[in-house]
Every structure is written in structure tokens, then in C-alpha cells.
Amino acid sequence: MPFLYQAIAGFIIVVVQVLVSKFLTHGGAMPDFVLIYVVVITLSRGQLAGESTGFGIGLLLDVLASGTLGANALAKGVTAFFIGYFYNEEQSKHRVRTWALLVFVMVGAVINNLIYYALFTQARAGFFDFVLEHGGLSVLYTTAMAVLPMIYFSRRPLY
């Protein structure tokens, strides 16, 4: 039953990403709510759950956002793969409640943007131009938006 709730929440977050994030765009950067969800799932349920969630809702995001089919699925799946190495069952509830979530979201956003934008730019720009143009502001914006789930989980009981 938790997987059904996880799938429904993932679908709702993808719809929010497609419909609402256009209104939250600042300076060409959009927050990546789907990435935040994938990082939370990976830190709380493990690497395999994060990879399958990242790939599944990344593919759904590609279909609904009319993007390159598979680009978000690959980027989110690989991000969950790397973040999944830091999964620890004993500390999983604490990591989504503290500043550690922000660090993991920031690292995940960097990995996600490197993979996603590398598929589009194909090394036409230099590394620093790439970081300034595509990745830097959206990484900070996504990390700032990750404060909301951190506050939500910090107010819930630990049991």
C-alpha cells in the first residue's frame, strides 16, 4: 500500500512541476520538485526505490512536459543511484528532517543538471558557461525549495 501512495504522490508532483513551476521561474531557472521528491524517497526508502521512482516519474515528466523522451528519466534515475549510496536505514528519518536533506538535494541537483543539460548542449559551451547558463541558479533555487519538505518532516513524530 505505501507504493500506491508513493505513486499517487509522484503523479501529483509531476503535474505540479508541469503546471505550476512555469509561474515560479526566476531568471530562467525553475525549481525541480520532482528531483526533491526523488531525493526524499531515496534517502528514506533506499537506492532501488529511489532509482525506480526517479526513472518512472522522470519518464512521466518527459511525456507530460513534451521534452526529449528519456532525458529526465535518465537524469533522475542516475541521480537516485548516486544519492542511494548514502542511504542508511538507521539515519533515514533524521536525514530528511535536518539540513542534510538540503545538502543531498544540492548534490542531486548538480548531478541531475549535468546529465540533463549534457544531452542538450553536447559540449558546445565551455564548462563555466554551462554552469552559469544552465545549472547554477536552478541548483540554488531547487535547494531553497527543499526547505519546505524539510520543515514538513521535522514537524512529524519520529515513530
Helices and strands as residue ranges (DSSP letters): H 2-19, H 33-45, H 47-65, H 71-83, G 84-86, H 92-95, H 100-121, H 127-130, I 131-135, H 136-145, H 147-154
